[in-house]
Amino acid sequence: MTRLDVQVGDLDAAVAEVVALGAVLAPDRPRDGVRVLFDLAGHPFCLCRDDE
C-alpha cells in the first residue's frame, strides 16, 4: 500500500474539507504541521503544511 502526502497552505482548512468529504482523522500526529487521515476505504494519507 502506498501512502499519499499532500502539501497544503492551510492545514486546518484542508483537514476540515477532507473530513467533510468523509475522511477520518487519525488520533496520532507524527509531528507539528502533519495530520494523518484515512480515506473512505481506510487507506492512510497525510496532509502536510507546505512550509514543513
VOBADREN-416403 format. One record per atom (N, C-alpha, C): residue number from 0; residue in three letters; y, z, x. Coordinates in steps of 0.001 Angstrom, whole numbers, padded with zeros to 6 digits, m for minus. Example, Ala and Ser with C-alpha at 12.3 -4.5 7.8 and 13.67 -1.06 7.14 Angstrom:
% residues 2
> 0,Ala,m005690,007800,013190
> 0,Ala,m004500,007800,012300
> 0,Ala,m003300,007800,013200
> 1,Ser,m002250,007080,012850
> 1,Ser,m001060,007140,013670
> 1,Ser,000030,007870,012900
This chain:
% residues 52
> 0,Met,m001168,000000,000838
> 0,Met,000000,000000,000000
> 0,Met,001233,000000,000884
> 1,Thr,002198,m000781,000527
> 1,Thr,003456,m000850,001258
> 1,Thr,004522,m000059,000522
> 2,Arg,005302,000681,001269
> 2,Arg,006418,001416,000674
> 2,Arg,007698,000622,000902
> 3,Leu,008516,000542,m000107
> 3,Leu,009768,m000195,m000046
> 3,Leu,010914,000781,000174
> 4,Asp,011786,000489,001138
> 4,Asp,013007,001259,001368
> 4,Asp,014185,000379,000979
> 5,Val,015067,000921,000136
> 5,Val,016226,000169,m000343
> 5,Val,017481,000926,000046
> 6,Gln,018392,000249,000748
> 6,Gln,019656,000861,001116
> 6,Gln,020652,000692,m000022
> 7,Val,021371,001782,m000329
> 7,Val,022342,001779,m001419
> 7,Val,023638,002425,m000953
> 8,Gly,024729,002035,m001575
> 8,Gly,026031,002609,m001233
> 8,Gly,026244,003975,m001865
> 9,Asp,025821,004138,m003109
> 9,Asp,025990,005389,m003848
> 9,Asp,024608,005891,m004249
> 10,Leu,024095,006841,m003493
> 10,Leu,022727,007313,m003684
> 10,Leu,022530,007937,m005065
> 11,Asp,023444,008793,m005476
> 11,Asp,023290,009469,m006773
> 11,Asp,023286,008471,m007925
> 12,Ala,024172,007491,m007876
> 12,Ala,024230,006473,m008936
> 12,Ala,022968,005620,m008937
> 13,Ala,022466,005276,m007765
> 13,Ala,021255,004455,m007672
> 13,Ala,020042,005213,m008206
> 14,Val,019938,006493,m007871
> 14,Val,018828,007307,m008381
> 14,Val,018906,007376,m009899
> 15,Ala,020090,007628,m010434
> 15,Ala,020254,007707,m011890
> 15,Ala,019867,006397,m012557
> 16,Glu,020228,005289,m011946
> 16,Glu,019924,003980,m012533
> 16,Glu,018419,003705,m012570
> 17,Val,017726,003949,m011465
> 17,Val,016288,003653,m011458
> 17,Val,015502,004647,m012309
> 18,Val,015964,005896,m012399
> 18,Val,015314,006868,m013279
> 18,Val,015490,006432,m014733
> 19,Ala,016665,005916,m015082
> 19,Ala,016899,005416,m016440
> 19,Ala,015988,004228,m016759
> 20,Leu,015577,003506,m015727
> 20,Leu,014674,002362,m015917
> 20,Leu,013199,002767,m015909
> 21,Gly,012914,004056,m015673
> 21,Gly,011540,004524,m015746
> 21,Gly,010952,005104,m014478
> 22,Ala,011678,005047,m013370
> 22,Ala,011165,005629,m012129
> 22,Ala,011147,007152,m012237
> 23,Val,010320,007775,m011402
> 23,Val,010205,009236,m011381
> 23,Val,010606,009721,m009994
> 24,Leu,011513,010673,m009951
> 24,Leu,011981,011238,m008687
> 24,Leu,010943,012206,m008145
> 25,Ala,010555,012027,m006896
> 25,Ala,009605,012933,m006244
> 25,Ala,010314,014240,m005912
> 26,Pro,009587,015357,m005909
> 26,Pro,010214,016652,m005632
> 26,Pro,010639,016832,m004171
> 27,Asp,010026,016111,m003244
> 27,Asp,010374,016296,m001833
> 27,Asp,011475,015338,m001400
> 28,Arg,012267,015796,m000437
> 28,Arg,013336,014991,000157
> 28,Arg,013108,014996,001660
> 29,Pro,012683,013845,002212
> 29,Pro,012361,013826,003648
> 29,Pro,013555,014154,004544
> 30,Arg,014765,013799,004104
> 30,Arg,015994,014151,004832
> 30,Arg,017191,013862,003928
> 31,Asp,018352,014356,004309
> 31,Asp,019560,014067,003543
> 31,Asp,019787,012563,003505
> 32,Gly,020244,012065,002373
> 32,Gly,020539,010648,002257
> 32,Gly,019352,009787,001888
> 33,Val,018202,010405,001622
> 33,Val,016992,009657,001246
> 33,Val,016357,010327,000035
> 34,Arg,015984,009534,m000953
> 34,Arg,015264,010039,m002120
> 34,Arg,014004,009206,m002308
> 35,Val,012880,009874,m002499
> 35,Val,011603,009221,m002753
> 35,Val,011396,009180,m004266
> 36,Leu,010998,008014,m004763
> 36,Leu,010719,007843,m006185
> 36,Leu,009410,007099,m006355
> 37,Phe,008912,007092,m007582
> 37,Phe,007707,006348,m007923
> 37,Phe,008034,005389,m009051
> 38,Asp,007572,004146,m008918
> 38,Asp,007801,003170,m009978
> 38,Asp,006838,003431,m011133
> 39,Leu,006902,002602,m012158
> 39,Leu,006090,002808,m013356
> 39,Leu,004588,002781,m013081
> 40,Ala,004180,002080,m012035
> 40,Ala,002764,002011,m011668
> 40,Ala,002360,003126,m010698
> 41,Gly,003319,003976,m010306
> 41,Gly,003023,005078,m009396
> 41,Gly,003198,004754,m007930
> 42,His,003751,003583,m007617
> 42,His,003973,003212,m006213
> 42,His,005258,003865,m005703
> 43,Pro,005212,004444,m004499
> 43,Pro,006405,005096,m003955
> 43,Pro,007402,004076,m003404
> 44,Phe,008675,004439,m003493
> 44,Phe,009732,003687,m002825
> 44,Phe,010846,004662,m002506
> 45,Cys,011687,004307,m001546
> 45,Cys,012774,005169,m001136
> 45,Cys,014115,004503,m001363
> 46,Leu,015066,005305,m001803
> 46,Leu,016457,004878,m001828
> 46,Leu,017136,005632,m000686
> 47,Cys,017857,004873,000147
> 47,Cys,018496,005447,001334
> 47,Cys,019970,005085,001316
> 48,Arg,020821,006064,001581
> 48,Arg,022248,005753,001729
> 48,Arg,022406,004756,002857
> 49,Asp,023279,003770,002663
> 49,Asp,023406,002709,003662
> 49,Asp,024103,003159,004938
> 50,Asp,024593,004390,004994
> 50,Asp,025193,004896,006230
> 50,Asp,024211,005759,007024
> 51,Glu,022962,005829,006588
> 51,Glu,021925,006617,007259
> 51,Glu,021327,005821,008389
